[in-house]
Amino acid sequence: MRGLDGLFTPRGVAVIGASRNPAKLGAVMARSLSTYDGPLALVNSRDPAAGHGSVAEAVDVLGAPIDLAVVCVPAPFCADAVAEAAKAGATAALVCAGGFAESGHEDYQQALTDVVDRYGIRLLGPNTSGFMVPSRKLTASFVPSAAEVPAGGVAVVAASGGVNHAVSFLLAEAGYGVSVAVGLGNSADVDAADVLDYLLDDRSTTAVALHIESVADGSRLAHAVAQLSARKPVVALVVGRNDVGEFAQSHTGALATSWRTTRGVLRQAGAVLVEDERQLVDAVGALSMTRLPANADPGVGVVTAQAGPGLLLLDRLRGSEVRVPELTSATQHGLGDLLPPMTYQANPVDTGRPGPGFGDVVGVVGEDPEIDLVAVYALSEPDSLDLVAELSRRGAAGPTVVGVGGSSVDVDVVRSGLHERGFAVGTSPAALAHAVRALVDDARLAHRRGVSDEPVSSVQLPPGP
């Protein structure tokens, strides 16, 4: 299988179709790529003042190889542009333009595929807003503000370029960063399975957010997810629960696949499933920082500084079939030495109000033999509780995820401090519940993978509404 290093770790980049008109795609893409650390060549054969006349000329002038060609020309001319780049040594190309299979021009898309087959170049797109690798300052996207997304451990692999950006911005908003974020578009060559295979050995990626609209090769995707999820958590959002087939076809030219079958195959392959983009961010963010050992049914301890939010959390966990067991009598006895007598201490544990010793309470709960993960919720009250310091104490050891509420300024400070210390953080009881459910589900899937000899399904996912 041809690799994707030329796409995600290029030694040099060329923008084909660079323009002096700031409103044109070639100019926008050049601005996005201006932060790239490596050689960047602007190419326009019709306007020498805009840059080099060809990729080959750029290679000669720069004295450096160009691995990635970012093609910003109209659909009828894209195949020739990609071929030109391949002849000059490029090993990867990004084609952003629309006007291919999604709009009835299968001939233009076939021409791209023919170039890929002839020269062996890898091609992302067409019909996508691009990709980003923040750690390399590589923003190959016509959304320049994508450069503001910080580097981190979550890889985003999305069928849609728009969803790729939307999820990446949500991850940044939630305090998590991105390792690689890819919008596949029409997938004339590079598809989700290719990117998942690449991420197997990507050291910067600790968890993967996968967005699926359609599947051309179900067994190949299932195999890629199974291989990856055995090493790194995969969280999948599948579109198509309701009838969106006509719109989906106009979007990328592909028919939406069976929602139920796709989810079943992905789960069998080891992916944690979510229902919407918010759950996707909460789940993959938590899994990028914490992963439980394989376990058939992990027990969760809940510690809350306010009873009402704790009740919301417990209700969601029980509704998600997450086990919240009663703590042992020894644990409850230990909590009795730390908490006022009127507080609830069986699980959930209500501290009554936050204060010094909160970390000790979390630690005692985490040491209970029935507890594999502690979920903590507290409103930020800086005058009463230094949540970062309390949870960083030795007594708060063990797998712990945190929910924190309060003013945006206070929450940002607490969340940043906790992230630096390895805690996954949500900003509502619902977000915390999504994180806990994902961690528990991932552990259950890992346990099933370890005890089952059943192979990953080789079912070919059928097209359909």
Residue pairs with C-beta under 8 A, 6 or more apart in sequence:
1 194
1 197
2 120
2 122
3 122
3 198
4 92
4 122
4 190
4 194
4 195
4 198
5 67
5 91
6 67
6 68
6 90
6 91
6 92
6 122
7 68
7 92
7 94
7 122
7 124
7 131
7 190
8 131
8 133
8 136
8 138
8 180
8 198
9 133
9 136
10 38
10 66
10 67
10 68
10 92
10 138
11 38
11 39
11 64
11 65
11 66
11 67
12 38
12 39
12 40
12 41
12 59
12 62
12 64
12 65
12 66
12 67
12 68
13 33
13 36
13 38
13 39
13 40
13 41
13 66
13 67
13 68
13 69
13 70
13 138
13 140
14 40
14 41
14 42
14 43
14 52
14 55
14 58
14 66
14 68
14 69
14 70
14 85
14 90
15 26
15 29
15 30
15 33
15 40
15 41
15 42
15 43
15 51
15 70
15 72
16 26
16 43
16 44
16 55
16 69
16 70
16 71
16 72
16 73
16 81
16 84
16 85
17 24
17 25
17 26
17 43
17 44
17 71
17 72
17 73
17 81
18 26
18 27
18 29
18 30
18 42
18 43
18 44
18 50
18 51
18 72
19 25
19 26
19 27
19 44
19 47
19 50
19 72
20 27
20 47
20 49
20 50
21 27
22 28
22 31
24 72
25 72
25 96
25 97
25 142
26 42
26 44
26 50
26 72
26 73
28 142
28 144
29 70
29 72
29 96
29 130
29 140
29 141
29 142
30 40
30 42
31 144
32 130
32 139
32 140
32 141
32 142
32 143
32 144
32 146
32 147
33 40
33 70
33 138
33 139
33 140
34 40
35 137
35 139
35 147
36 136
36 137
36 138
36 139
37 136
37 137
38 64
39 62
39 64
39 66
41 51
41 52
41 55
41 58
41 59
41 61
41 62
41 66
42 50
42 51
42 52
43 51
43 52
43 53
43 54
43 55
43 57
43 58
44 50
44 51
44 52
44 53
45 53
45 54
51 58
52 58
52 61
54 84
54 88
55 66
55 69
55 84
55 85
55 88
55 90
56 84
56 87
56 88
58 66
58 88
59 65
59 66
59 88
59 89
65 89
66 85
66 88
66 89
66 90
67 89
67 90
67 91
67 92
68 90
68 91
68 92
68 93
68 94
68 140
69 81
69 82
69 85
69 90
69 92
69 93
69 94
70 93
70 94
70 96
70 130
70 140
71 78
71 81
71 82
71 85
71 93
71 94
71 95
71 96
71 97
72 96
72 97
73 81
73 97
74 97
74 99
75 97
75 98
75 99
75 100
75 105
75 108
75 126
76 99
76 108
78 95
78 97
78 108
78 111
78 112
78 126
79 108
79 111
79 112
79 114
79 115
82 93
82 95
82 112
82 115
82 116
82 121
82 123
83 115
83 118
83 119
85 93
85 121
86 93
86 115
86 119
86 120
86 121
87 119
90 121
91 120
91 121
91 122
92 121
92 122
92 123
92 124
93 121
93 122
93 123
93 124
94 123
94 124
94 125
94 128
94 130
94 131
94 140
95 112
95 123
95 124
95 125
95 126
95 127
95 128
95 188
96 125
96 126
96 127
96 128
96 129
96 130
96 142
97 125
97 126
97 127
98 126
98 127
99 105
99 108
99 127
100 106
100 108
100 109
100 112
100 126
100 127
100 186
100 188
100 253
101 109
101 186
101 188
101 252
101 253
101 254
102 127
102 186
102 249
102 250
102 251
102 252
102 253
103 250
103 253
106 253
109 126
109 186
109 188
109 253
112 123
112 126
112 188
112 189
113 188
113 189
115 121
115 123
116 122
116 123
116 188
116 189
122 189
122 190
122 194
123 188
123 189
123 190
124 130
124 131
124 182
124 184
124 185
124 189
124 190
125 184
125 185
125 186
125 188
126 185
126 186
126 188
127 161
127 185
127 186
127 252
127 253
128 160
128 161
128 164
128 183
128 184
128 185
128 186
129 141
129 142
129 143
129 161
129 162
129 164
129 165
129 183
130 139
130 140
130 141
130 142
130 143
130 161
130 183
131 140
131 141
131 164
131 180
131 181
131 182
131 183
132 138
132 139
132 140
132 141
132 146
132 147
132 149
132 168
132 178
132 180
132 181
133 179
133 180
133 181
134 147
134 149
134 150
134 151
134 152
134 177
134 178
134 179
135 151
135 179
135 204
137 147
139 146
139 147
141 161
141 165
143 165
146 165
146 168
146 169
146 181
148 172
149 168
149 169
149 171
149 172
149 177
149 178
149 181
150 172
150 177
150 178
151 177
151 178
151 179
151 204
152 171
152 176
152 177
152 178
152 179
152 288
153 176
153 177
153 179
153 204
153 205
153 206
153 207
153 288
153 289
154 171
154 176
154 177
154 178
154 179
154 205
154 206
154 207
154 208
154 209
154 284
154 285
154 288
155 178
155 179
155 180
155 181
155 182
155 195
155 199
155 202
155 205
155 207
155 208
155 209
156 164
156 167
156 168
156 171
156 178
156 180
156 181
156 182
156 208
156 209
156 211
157 182
157 184
157 192
157 195
157 196
157 199
157 208
157 209
157 210
157 211
158 164
158 167
158 181
158 182
158 183
158 184
158 209
158 210
158 211
159 183
159 184
159 187
159 192
159 211
159 212
159 213
159 214
159 239
159 252
160 183
160 184
160 185
160 211
160 213
160 251
160 252
161 183
161 184
161 185
162 183
163 183
163 211
163 277
164 181
164 182
164 183
164 211
165 181
165 183
166 277
167 181
167 209
167 211
167 277
167 280
167 281
168 178
168 181
170 277
170 278
170 281
171 177
171 178
171 209
171 281
171 284
171 285
172 178
174 281
174 282
174 285
174 426
174 427
174 431
175 285
175 412
175 415
175 416
175 419
175 425
176 281
176 284
176 285
176 288
176 419
179 202
179 204
179 205
179 206
180 195
180 199
180 202
180 204
180 205
182 195
184 190
184 191
184 192
184 195
185 252
186 252
186 253
186 254
187 216
187 252
187 254
191 216
191 217
191 221
192 210
192 212
192 221
192 224
193 217
193 220
193 221
193 223
193 224
196 208
196 210
196 221
196 224
196 225
196 227
196 228
196 234
197 224
197 227
197 228
199 205
199 208
199 228
199 232
200 227
200 228
200 231
200 232
205 232
206 232
206 233
206 287
206 288
206 289
207 232
207 233
207 234
207 235
207 284
207 285
207 287
207 288
208 228
208 232
208 233
208 234
208 235
208 284
209 235
209 237
209 280
209 281
209 284
210 225
210 234
210 235
210 236
210 237
210 266
210 271
211 236
211 237
211 239
211 280
212 236
212 237
212 238
212 239
212 257
212 262
212 266
213 239
213 240
213 248
213 251
213 252
213 254
213 256
214 248
214 252
214 254
214 255
214 256
214 257
214 463
215 221
215 257
215 262
215 461
216 254
217 460
218 257
218 261
218 262
218 265
218 457
218 458
218 459
218 460
218 461
219 457
219 458
219 459
219 460
221 265
221 266
221 269
221 461
222 265
222 266
222 268
222 269
222 456
222 457
222 458
222 459
223 269
223 456
225 234
225 236
225 266
225 269
225 270
225 271
226 269
226 270
226 456
228 234
229 269
229 270
229 271
229 445
229 449
230 270
230 449
233 272
233 284
233 287
233 288
233 291
233 438
233 442
234 270
234 271
234 272
235 271
235 272
235 273
235 274
235 280
235 283
235 284
235 287
235 438
236 263
236 266
236 271
236 272
236 273
236 274
237 273
237 274
237 275
237 276
237 277
237 279
237 280
238 259
238 262
238 263
238 266
238 273
239 248
239 256
239 259
240 248
240 256
240 257
240 258
240 259
240 262
240 465
241 259
243 465
244 256
244 465
245 255
245 256
245 464
245 465
248 254
248 255
248 256
249 255
249 256
255 463
255 464
256 463
256 464
256 465
257 461
257 462
257 463
257 464
258 461
258 462
258 464
261 459
261 461
261 462
262 461
263 273
264 457
265 457
265 459
265 461
266 273
267 273
267 445
268 456
268 457
269 456
269 457
270 445
270 446
270 449
271 445
272 283
272 287
272 438
272 441
272 442
272 445
273 441
274 280
274 283
274 434
274 438
278 431
278 434
279 434
282 426
282 430
282 431
282 432
282 434
282 435
282 438
283 434
283 435
283 437
283 438
284 438
285 424
285 426
285 435
286 401
286 424
286 426
286 434
286 435
286 436
286 438
286 439
287 424
287 438
287 439
287 442
288 424
289 419
289 422
289 423
289 424
290 399
290 400
290 401
290 422
290 423
290 424
290 439
291 439
291 442
291 443
292 298
292 372
292 373
292 399
292 439
292 440
292 442
292 443
293 372
293 443
293 446
294 443
294 446
294 447
294 449
294 450
295 372
295 443
295 444
295 446
295 447
296 444
296 447
296 448
297 323
297 444
298 323
298 372
298 373
298 439
298 440
298 443
298 444
299 323
299 324
299 325
299 368
299 370
299 371
299 372
299 373
300 317
300 322
300 323
300 324
300 371
300 372
300 373
300 374
300 375
300 436
300 440
301 324
301 327
301 347
301 348
301 349
301 365
301 366
301 368
301 371
301 373
301 374
301 375
302 310
302 313
302 314
302 317
302 324
302 347
302 348
302 349
302 374
302 375
302 376
302 377
303 348
303 349
303 351
303 358
303 361
303 362
303 365
303 374
303 375
303 376
303 377
304 310
304 313
304 348
304 349
304 350
304 351
304 376
304 377
304 378
305 351
305 353
305 354
305 358
305 377
305 378
305 379
305 381
305 385
306 353
306 377
306 378
306 379
307 344
307 350
309 377
309 379
309 403
309 405
309 429
310 348
310 350
310 377
310 429
311 348
312 429
312 430
313 348
313 375
313 377
313 403
313 429
313 432
313 433
314 324
314 348
316 429
316 430
316 433
316 437
317 324
317 375
317 433
317 436
317 437
318 324
320 433
320 437
322 436
322 437
322 440
323 440
324 347
324 348
325 347
325 370
325 371
326 346
326 347
326 370
327 335
327 345
327 346
327 347
327 349
327 365
327 368
327 370
327 371
328 368
328 369
328 370
331 364
331 365
331 367
331 368
332 345
332 346
334 364
335 345
335 349
335 361
335 364
335 365
336 345
338 357
338 360
338 361
338 364
339 345
339 349
339 351
339 352
339 361
340 352
342 352
343 349
343 350
343 351
343 352
344 350
347 365
349 361
349 365
351 358
351 361
353 384
354 378
354 379
354 381
354 384
354 385
354 387
355 384
355 385
356 385
356 390
357 390
358 378
358 385
358 387
358 390
358 391
359 389
359 390
359 391
359 392
359 393
359 395
359 396
360 393
360 395
360 396
362 374
362 376
362 390
362 391
362 395
362 396
362 400
363 393
363 394
363 395
363 396
363 397
363 398
364 395
365 371
365 374
366 374
366 396
366 397
366 398
366 399
366 400
367 398
371 398
372 399
372 443
373 398
373 399
373 400
373 401
373 436
373 439
373 440
374 398
374 399
374 400
374 401
375 400
375 401
375 402
375 403
375 432
375 433
375 435
375 436
376 391
376 400
376 401
376 402
376 403
377 402
377 403
377 404
377 405
377 429
377 432
378 385
378 387
378 402
378 403
378 404
378 405
379 404
379 405
379 406
380 387
380 404
380 405
380 406
380 407
380 410
380 411
380 414
381 406
382 410
387 402
387 404
387 414
387 418
388 414
388 417
388 418
388 421
390 396
391 400
391 402
391 418
391 421
391 423
392 421
399 439
400 423
401 423
401 424
401 425
401 426
401 432
401 435
401 436
401 439
402 418
402 423
402 424
402 425
402 426
402 432
403 425
403 426
403 427
403 428
403 429
403 431
403 432
404 411
404 414
404 415
404 418
404 425
404 426
404 427
405 411
405 427
405 428
406 414
411 427
414 425
415 425
415 427
418 425
419 425
424 435
426 432
426 434
426 435
